[in-house]
Amino acid sequence: MAWKVLTFLLVLAFVNAVLGKAAYKHLAGGPKELLPPADPSSATVDSHIRLLRSFILSGQNNILSEVQSFVVDSSDFTFVVLCSSDAHLDAVEVTFTSPSGKTSSPTVTSSGPFGLGGRTYPSLGLYFGDVEHGQWTASIVIKRTGAIKDEDVKAFSFVTFSDGESPVSVKVSANTLNTVVGSTVQLSAVVADPTVRRDANGTLLCKRQENQGIDNVELLIRHPSGKTTREQMHEDSIQSNDATPVFSAGLALAEMGSYQTEVVVQGERCNGRSYERSAWYWVTAVEQRVSLTGIATVTPSMAEYHRNLKAEQLTVNLLIRNVKGSNDVPASPPYRVYAEIFSGLPSDLENSVPLAWIGGLSDISEVLDMPALSLHLDTSWLQGHTGPFFLRNVRVEELDTYSAVSSMASMALPLPEDTVLRLSKMEPVEVITKEMRHGYHVGRPRQNRTSSSSAEGTLLLVHGYCAPNTPYTVGDFTNYRIFQDFKKSRGISEFAQLVAEFGAEHDSFGVVGHSQGGLAVLDMYTFFDTGLDRATGDRRIQTLASPWRGSPLSGLLAIIGDLLGIGCGDNKDMSYDGAAKWLAGIPMANRQEVYFYTGQYATGNLINYCILAANAVLSWPNDGMIEQSHSLLDGGNNMGHSKGQCHSVDMRNPPIAHNSERNKLMDSLAAR
């Protein structure tokens, strides 16, 4: 039956060539470059804000007056109001009363776009410094104006706290990042009070109440169906200690889609002040369509570019089953597949030797009358070893959320006996080549050029998530093309494929990517054979303000969008956990091709920010949408961090993509 998979793969390659679809790369790496799955702790959301409530002035009414109360335990706070349009925000008036009954005015007032990429809401940020502690009230009045005659006016508010030391925070994490329907995710909330102090003997210097000063921890859940539930979170006696309590609750994923969760904590600090905090965590449940059977087969590669190579080229077929009970091939986009190759026995891992990993994107084919996912193996990685060989840490990830829908600790790798004999007589490879990492077909001259194809290299300027237009001052660049997929929300993989298609008419090109565009370009370079592999010059990929490790605004926007509208669409890949899962599948060797720049607000002011409302949510420093701590690409080339350069337009400082000096430098150094 081996001819079936060979025929399928050859036909698929032909169809892709005819359609101009970029071929998949054959990814591999050495034993010191293994790609473990993302650590759930890397997706922890750390919040020092209190989500308040929404207000709606219906189209039948002319005025809405509401009073909102909140507890202040810090030395200052920022109150934020968001609306769906500038006209709606102009209709909102807020007055504040302190715990002593005084009317208080903000120290700093600032408006601007709150959000991520091109998906933003008009915001009003009101900063209060050196404030009284205790119960505050915000009187919110919405008055209908001629600009908003008959429509509903909606507003969303929250308050965030800072301190001379540091505010109480709630850190929410999950025990797993693989969120498949039918599973249960354990959510944990860690409450951190920086006023906790100990003496030399380690004894707490304040008297805590029962349950460590925490009165209530509640989990609010909005299910994909729209149903809302709430439940108490209970203290985890194993993880908690006397200074840092941990609360947990299980989230059963009974249906596909997004679960928007909010943890609400009420308690008393070690210094005796009452507090309230909220933290959010976004979980997307995916359907498991396929599962690994534990059986792998091996067939020789028949590709023309593999002929006459010293090292034998093989296809490793991972047999899968349709979880719906049929052997029919499930219709689906490709999966991201990964497996490690060991020499030895799965039952004796201590004496087994890691040799390499293989991976990449794979469409489902048919092998032995069963569906299968296929990976390429260049046997150069196995030279000098006698086997037996087995696969370890095999995982299959779907591309919407990068959740592992199926995984196996190990399975046999049945190489042909003559192959094993040849490998045992060969010397181990001393130099790892690019062909071994990406495949021998990558970077070869194009065989399917169309009449419109350009042999001249160019520079692609790629925008980010939901961008309304190109972020660059294009006059700073030469011989460029502007990628245009404006006002769209795309997952990273889909985004990458669109950029690959856009660049297909060029034999070679380099890229400058802004925001999510940088992630998409690195994904394209990792998984697809494109003109980027044929580019010559100093820098293939250059990026500006890219959220390599995600942004907390992604999950918060999902909550806000329920009231104010989702705009161009939610984007799970831009959240902490989405970005962590995606990045876990990107090899270090590929990251080394990225030259990235980051920015932040200017300093030296009473309050430093790009957008005051966003500054209340993001850790400092930030560029109004991305935290500097999450804009650093491990393994990439950090080309510098600039103050006074924000993420995009309409912020307090100019946008990072408008820096003419840097743009011209990137243009001169870009590979093409």
ZAMARGU-4260 file (C-alpha; in steps of 0.2 Angstrom, whole numbers, plus 5000, padded with zeros to 4 digits):
<rodrens>
0) 5000/5000/5000 | 5015/5011/5001 | 5012/5017/4983 | 4996/5025/4989 | 5005/5038/5000
5) 5018/5041/4987 | 5005/5044/4973 | 4995/5055/4985 | 5011/5066/4990 | 5016/5067/4972
10) 4999/5073/4966 | 4998/5085/4981 | 5015/5093/4976 | 5009/5094/4958 | 4993/5103/4963
15) 5001/5115/4974 | 5014/5119/4961 | 5000/5122/4948 | 4990/5133/4961 | 5005/5142/4966
20) 5003/5136/4984 | 5019/5137/4994 | 5026/5119/4998 | 5029/5114/5016 | 5046/5113/5023
25) 5053/5097/5030 | 5058/5104/5047 | 5072/5095/5058 | 5084/5099/5071 | 5097/5091/5082
30) 5096/5083/5099 | 5100/5100/5108 | 5087/5109/5099 | 5071/5099/5104 | 5055/5109/5105
35) 5045/5105/5121 | 5027/5111/5122 | 5024/5128/5130 | 5024/5129/5149 | 5007/5134/5155
40) 5015/5146/5167 | 5021/5156/5152 | 5003/5161/5149 | 4999/5167/5167 | 4989/5183/5167
45) 4994/5195/5180 | 4981/5208/5184 | 4980/5223/5197 | 4963/5229/5190 | 4945/5228/5195
50) 4933/5225/5180 | 4917/5235/5185 | 4902/5235/5174 | 4893/5240/5158 | 4880/5253/5155
55) 4868/5255/5141 | 4857/5270/5137 | 4844/5262/5126 | 4838/5271/5110 | 4821/5275/5119
60) 4829/5285/5133 | 4838/5302/5133 | 4848/5301/5149 | 4855/5287/5160 | 4862/5290/5177
65) 4871/5276/5187 | 4882/5276/5202 | 4897/5264/5203 | 4906/5260/5219 | 4924/5253/5220
70) 4936/5250/5234 | 4953/5259/5233 | 4968/5252/5243 | 4983/5260/5234 | 4990/5277/5233
75) 4983/5280/5216 | 4972/5273/5203 | 4966/5275/5185 | 4948/5274/5180 | 4944/5269/5162
80) 4928/5271/5152 | 4927/5263/5135 | 4914/5266/5121 | 4911/5259/5104 | 4913/5276/5095
85) 4920/5294/5099 | 4902/5301/5098 | 4897/5289/5112 | 4912/5293/5123 | 4908/5311/5121
90) 4891/5308/5128 | 4898/5301/5145 | 4901/5311/5160 | 4909/5305/5176 | 4911/5313/5193
95) 4920/5305/5208 | 4917/5306/5227 | 4930/5301/5239 | 4927/5290/5255 | 4926/5307/5265
100) 4912/5313/5254 | 4923/5326/5244 | 4921/5328/5225 | 4937/5324/5217 | 4945/5328/5200
105) 4958/5318/5191 | 4976/5323/5191 | 4978/5318/5173 | 4964/5315/5159 | 4968/5307/5143
110) 4959/5299/5128 | 4965/5288/5114 | 4962/5271/5106 | 4962/5256/5118 | 4965/5239/5110
115) 4976/5229/5100 | 4982/5232/5082 | 4968/5240/5072 | 4954/5233/5084 | 4952/5248/5096
120) 4939/5257/5106 | 4939/5275/5110 | 4944/5277/5129 | 4945/5290/5142 | 4958/5287/5156
125) 4956/5297/5172 | 4971/5296/5184 | 4970/5300/5202 | 4986/5302/5213 | 4989/5303/5231
130) 4971/5297/5235 | 4961/5292/5251 | 4959/5274/5254 | 4942/5266/5255 | 4925/5266/5246
135) 4924/5278/5231 | 4909/5281/5220 | 4909/5286/5201 | 4893/5294/5196 | 4891/5291/5177
140) 4879/5300/5166 | 4876/5297/5148 | 4866/5311/5139 | 4859/5308/5121 | 4866/5321/5109
145) 4861/5325/5091 | 4876/5315/5085 | 4868/5299/5093 | 4849/5301/5090 | 4841/5284/5091
150) 4855/5272/5094 | 4860/5263/5110 | 4875/5270/5119 | 4886/5257/5128 | 4900/5260/5140
155) 4912/5248/5149 | 4922/5253/5164 | 4936/5247/5175 | 4948/5253/5188 | 4966/5249/5190
160) 4978/5251/5205 | 4996/5256/5207 | 5006/5260/5223 | 5023/5266/5229 | 5028/5248/5232
165) 5017/5237/5221 | 4998/5233/5221 | 4989/5217/5226 | 4988/5207/5210 | 4979/5191/5205
170) 4988/5179/5194 | 4978/5167/5184 | 4985/5152/5175 | 4979/5135/5169 | 4987/5117/5172
175) 4987/5114/5153 | 4987/5124/5137 | 4979/5109/5127 | 4960/5113/5127 | 4950/5099/5119
180) 4932/5097/5120 | 4928/5084/5134 | 4943/5089/5144 | 4944/5099/5160 | 4956/5113/5163
185) 4961/5117/5181 | 4962/5136/5183 | 4972/5143/5198 | 4972/5160/5205 | 4987/5166/5215
190) 4984/5182/5226 | 5000/5191/5229 | 5000/5205/5243 | 5017/5214/5243 | 5013/5222/5260
195) 5017/5205/5267 | 5033/5206/5278 | 5042/5193/5289 | 5054/5195/5303 | 5071/5187/5304
200) 5063/5171/5310 | 5051/5170/5295 | 5036/5175/5305 | 5023/5186/5296 | 5023/5204/5303
205) 5004/5206/5301 | 4990/5197/5308 | 4980/5188/5294 | 4961/5185/5295 | 4955/5167/5293
210) 4958/5161/5275 | 4973/5173/5274 | 4963/5189/5273 | 4953/5183/5258 | 4934/5185/5260
215) 4928/5178/5243 | 4936/5171/5227 | 4923/5169/5213 | 4925/5162/5195 | 4913/5169/5182
220) 4911/5160/5166 | 4904/5165/5149 | 4901/5149/5139 | 4902/5148/5120 | 4883/5146/5120
225) 4882/5163/5129 | 4876/5155/5145 | 4884/5163/5161 | 4888/5153/5176 | 4898/5157/5192
230) 4906/5146/5205 | 4917/5148/5221 | 4935/5144/5219 | 4942/5135/5234 | 4959/5136/5242
235) 4972/5124/5236 | 4980/5118/5252 | 4995/5110/5243 | 5000/5125/5233 | 4996/5139/5246
240) 5007/5145/5260 | 5004/5157/5274 | 5009/5173/5263 | 5003/5168/5246 | 4986/5159/5245
245) 4981/5149/5229 | 4963/5146/5224 | 4957/5134/5210 | 4942/5127/5201 | 4939/5116/5186
250) 4933/5122/5170 | 4924/5108/5160 | 4925/5111/5141 | 4909/5103/5136 | 4907/5113/5119
255) 4918/5120/5106 | 4922/5139/5106 | 4928/5152/5118 | 4926/5152/5137 | 4928/5169/5144
260) 4932/5168/5162 | 4934/5181/5176 | 4941/5178/5193 | 4935/5191/5206 | 4944/5192/5223
265) 4938/5202/5238 | 4949/5203/5254 | 4959/5213/5266 | 4978/5217/5264 | 4991/5213/5277
270) 4991/5232/5280 | 4973/5231/5285 | 4965/5239/5269 | 4951/5231/5260 | 4953/5227/5241
275) 4945/5220/5226 | 4953/5213/5210 | 4948/5205/5194 | 4958/5194/5182 | 4953/5186/5166
280) 4958/5170/5157 | 4953/5165/5139 | 4951/5147/5135 | 4946/5141/5117 | 4940/5123/5116
285) 4943/5114/5100 | 4936/5098/5093 | 4947/5082/5092 | 4944/5075/5075 | 4959/5063/5074
290) 4970/5053/5086 | 4986/5044/5084 | 4985/5025/5083 | 5003/5022/5089 | 5008/5015/5073
295) 5021/5023/5061 | 5026/5017/5044 | 5041/5022/5033 | 5042/5024/5014 | 5056/5030/5003
300) 5054/5048/4996 | 5052/5048/4977 | 5055/5067/4975 | 5066/5071/4961 | 5077/5083/4971
305) 5081/5068/4983 | 5089/5057/4969 | 5107/5054/4970 | 5109/5061/4988 | 5121/5052/4999
310) 5109/5051/5013 | 5093/5041/5011 | 5077/5052/5012 | 5062/5044/5020 | 5044/5048/5023
315) 5037/5044/5041 | 5019/5041/5041 | 5010/5042/5057 | 4994/5032/5056 | 4979/5041/5063
320) 4960/5037/5066 | 4945/5047/5064 | 4938/5049/5081 | 4920/5049/5074 | 4923/5030/5071
325) 4927/5030/5053 | 4943/5027/5043 | 4937/5040/5031 | 4950/5055/5029 | 4943/5069/5039
330) 4941/5085/5029 | 4953/5098/5038 | 4967/5110/5036 | 4984/5104/5039 | 4990/5100/5056
335) 5007/5105/5064 | 5016/5089/5068 | 5031/5086/5079 | 5041/5070/5084 | 5058/5066/5092
340) 5069/5052/5086 | 5079/5042/5099 | 5090/5027/5097 | 5087/5014/5110 | 5071/5007/5118
345) 5056/5017/5125 | 5057/5006/5140 | 5075/5011/5144 | 5075/5030/5142 | 5090/5032/5153
350) 5101/5023/5141 | 5092/5029/5125 | 5100/5043/5115 | 5091/5058/5107 | 5096/5060/5089
355) 5085/5073/5081 | 5067/5080/5079 | 5057/5081/5064 | 5041/5091/5061 | 5031/5103/5050
360) 5014/5105/5043 | 5006/5089/5036 | 4990/5087/5026 | 4981/5070/5029 | 4985/5057/5016
365) 4980/5038/5015 | 4992/5024/5020 | 4987/5006/5022 | 4969/5011/5019 | 4970/5022/5035
370) 4972/5041/5036 | 4990/5047/5040 | 5000/5062/5044 | 5017/5062/5036 | 5034/5069/5040
375) 5051/5069/5031 | 5066/5061/5038 | 5084/5065/5031 | 5093/5050/5038 | 5109/5060/5039
380) 5103/5064/5057 | 5104/5045/5061 | 5122/5041/5054 | 5133/5031/5065 | 5119/5024/5075
385) 5113/5006/5075 | 5096/5008/5082 | 5083/5002/5086 | 5075/5018/5083 | 5059/5025/5090
390) 5049/5041/5090 | 5046/5051/5106 | 5035/5065/5112 | 5024/5064/5096 | 5011/5078/5095
395) 4998/5083/5083 | 4992/5101/5084 | 4978/5110/5075 | 4981/5127/5068 | 4967/5137/5076
400) 4974/5137/5094 | 4989/5126/5092 | 4982/5114/5105 | 4988/5096/5104 | 4973/5086/5099
405) 4983/5070/5100 | 5000/5065/5108 | 5010/5049/5112 | 5025/5047/5123 | 5033/5035/5111
410) 5030/5023/5096 | 5042/5012/5086 | 5051/5019/5070 | 5052/5003/5059 | 5067/5008/5047
415) 5071/4995/5034 | 5085/4983/5039 | 5097/4988/5024 | 5095/5007/5029 | 5099/5003/5047
420) 5114/4993/5041 | 5120/5007/5030 | 5118/5020/5044 | 5128/5010/5057 | 5143/5010/5045
425) 5143/5029/5042 | 5151/5042/5052 | 5140/5054/5061 | 5137/5071/5053 | 5148/5085/5059
430) 5140/5100/5050 | 5121/5102/5050 | 5116/5110/5034 | 5101/5121/5029 | 5095/5107/5018
435) 5094/5095/5034 | 5084/5108/5043 | 5072/5114/5030 | 5072/5101/5016 | 5082/5099/5000
440) 5068/5107/4989 | 5069/5124/4999 | 5078/5138/4991 | 5079/5129/4974 | 5076/5139/4958
445) 5058/5140/4954 | 5051/5128/4941 | 5034/5135/4939 | 5036/5153/4936 | 5022/5162/4927
450) 5023/5176/4915 | 5019/5188/4928 | 5033/5182/4940 | 5047/5194/4944 | 5065/5188/4945
455) 5070/5204/4953 | 5070/5204/4972 | 5058/5215/4982 | 5054/5220/5000 | 5037/5216/5007
460) 5029/5228/5019 | 5017/5218/5030 | 5005/5226/5042 | 4997/5218/5058 | 4981/5213/5066
465) 4966/5222/5060 | 4976/5236/5053 | 4965/5249/5043 | 4980/5253/5032 | 4999/5251/5030
470) 5008/5257/5046 | 5024/5263/5037 | 5029/5279/5029 | 5032/5270/5013 | 5043/5285/5006
475) 5057/5278/5017 | 5058/5262/5007 | 5063/5257/4989 | 5058/5243/4978 | 5044/5238/4989
480) 5026/5230/4989 | 5013/5234/5002 | 5004/5218/5008 | 4985/5223/5010 | 4973/5212/5020
485) 4966/5227/5030 | 4953/5226/5044 | 4955/5207/5045 | 4958/5196/5060 | 4968/5181/5055
490) 4976/5167/5065 | 4995/5167/5063 | 4995/5152/5051 | 4982/5159/5039 | 4991/5176/5040
495) 5007/5167/5035 | 4999/5158/5020 | 4992/5175/5014 | 5009/5183/5014 | 5016/5168/5005
500) 5003/5169/4991 | 5006/5188/4990 | 5025/5185/4988 | 5023/5171/4976 | 5025/5181/4960
505) 5043/5186/4966 | 5057/5174/4965 | 5065/5182/4980 | 5060/5194/4993 | 5063/5201/5011
510) 5050/5207/5023 | 5047/5220/5036 | 5033/5216/5048 | 5024/5227/5060 | 5015/5219/5075
515) 5007/5203/5071 | 5014/5204/5054 | 5031/5199/5061 | 5024/5183/5069 | 5016/5179/5052
520) 5032/5181/5043 | 5042/5170/5054 | 5028/5157/5053 | 5029/5158/5034 | 5048/5157/5034
525) 5047/5142/5046 | 5034/5131/5037 | 5033/5137/5019 | 5046/5137/5005 | 5044/5154/4997
530) 5055/5168/4989 | 5060/5173/5007 | 5072/5157/5006 | 5080/5163/4990 | 5083/5181/4996
535) 5101/5187/4997 | 5107/5201/5008 | 5109/5205/5027 | 5092/5203/5034 | 5078/5192/5028
540) 5065/5197/5042 | 5064/5213/5051 | 5050/5217/5063 | 5043/5232/5073 | 5033/5230/5089
545) 5029/5212/5087 | 5020/5203/5102 | 5031/5188/5101 | 5024/5182/5118 | 5006/5189/5116
550) 4997/5203/5125 | 4985/5203/5140 | 4974/5215/5129 | 4969/5200/5118 | 4959/5191/5132
555) 4952/5208/5139 | 4946/5213/5122 | 4936/5197/5120 | 4926/5201/5136 | 4924/5219/5131
560) 4918/5214/5114 | 4903/5206/5121 | 4896/5223/5125 | 4904/5235/5113 | 4906/5223/5097
565) 4920/5213/5092 | 4925/5224/5077 | 4936/5214/5065 | 4936/5199/5076 | 4944/5191/5091
570) 4962/5184/5090 | 4967/5170/5101 | 4984/5169/5094 | 4988/5186/5101 | 4984/5181/5119
575) 4998/5175/5131 | 4993/5156/5129 | 4990/5157/5111 | 5007/5165/5107 | 5016/5153/5119
580) 5009/5138/5110 | 5013/5145/5093 | 5031/5150/5098 | 5035/5133/5106 | 5034/5126/5088
585) 5046/5138/5080 | 5065/5132/5080 | 5078/5143/5087 | 5088/5142/5070 | 5073/5150/5062
590) 5071/5164/5075 | 5089/5169/5072 | 5084/5176/5055 | 5073/5189/5064 | 5080/5207/5068
595) 5067/5215/5079 | 5064/5233/5086 | 5054/5238/5101 | 5047/5254/5107 | 5039/5262/5122
600) 5032/5279/5129 | 5043/5294/5132 | 5048/5296/5150 | 5051/5311/5161 | 5032/5316/5163
605) 5021/5315/5179 | 5013/5300/5171 | 5022/5291/5157 | 5011/5282/5144 | 5006/5280/5126
610) 4988/5277/5130 | 4983/5280/5148 | 4969/5267/5148 | 4980/5254/5141 | 4995/5258/5153
615) 4983/5254/5167 | 4982/5236/5161 | 4999/5233/5153 | 5015/5230/5163 | 5028/5244/5161
620) 5036/5249/5150 | 5025/5247/5135 | 5020/5254/5118 | 5002/5256/5121 | 4998/5239/5115
625) 5013/5227/5119 | 5023/5226/5134 | 5042/5227/5132 | 5044/5210/5142 | 5033/5201/5129
630) 5040/5210/5114 | 5057/5201/5115 | 5060/5186/5104 | 5071/5173/5112 | 5084/5168/5099
635) 5081/5183/5088 | 5092/5198/5085 | 5087/5212/5097 | 5091/5228/5087 | 5086/5240/5100
640) 5073/5248/5111 | 5067/5266/5108 | 5058/5278/5120 | 5045/5290/5113 | 5039/5278/5100
645) 5022/5270/5102 | 5014/5255/5094 | 5003/5265/5081 | 4995/5282/5077 | 4984/5293/5088
650) 4995/5289/5103 | 5004/5301/5115 | 5021/5298/5105 | 5024/5295/5086 | 5022/5277/5080
655) 5037/5266/5079 | 5034/5263/5060 | 5036/5281/5056 | 5054/5283/5062 | 5062/5288/5045
660) 5080/5285/5050 | 5076/5267/5056 | 5065/5264/5041 | 5079/5269/5029 | 5091/5258/5038
665) 5080/5243/5037 | 5078/5246/5019 | 5096/5247/5016 | 5100/5231/5026 | 5085/5221/5019
670) 5088/5205/5010 | 5079/5204/4993
</rodrens>
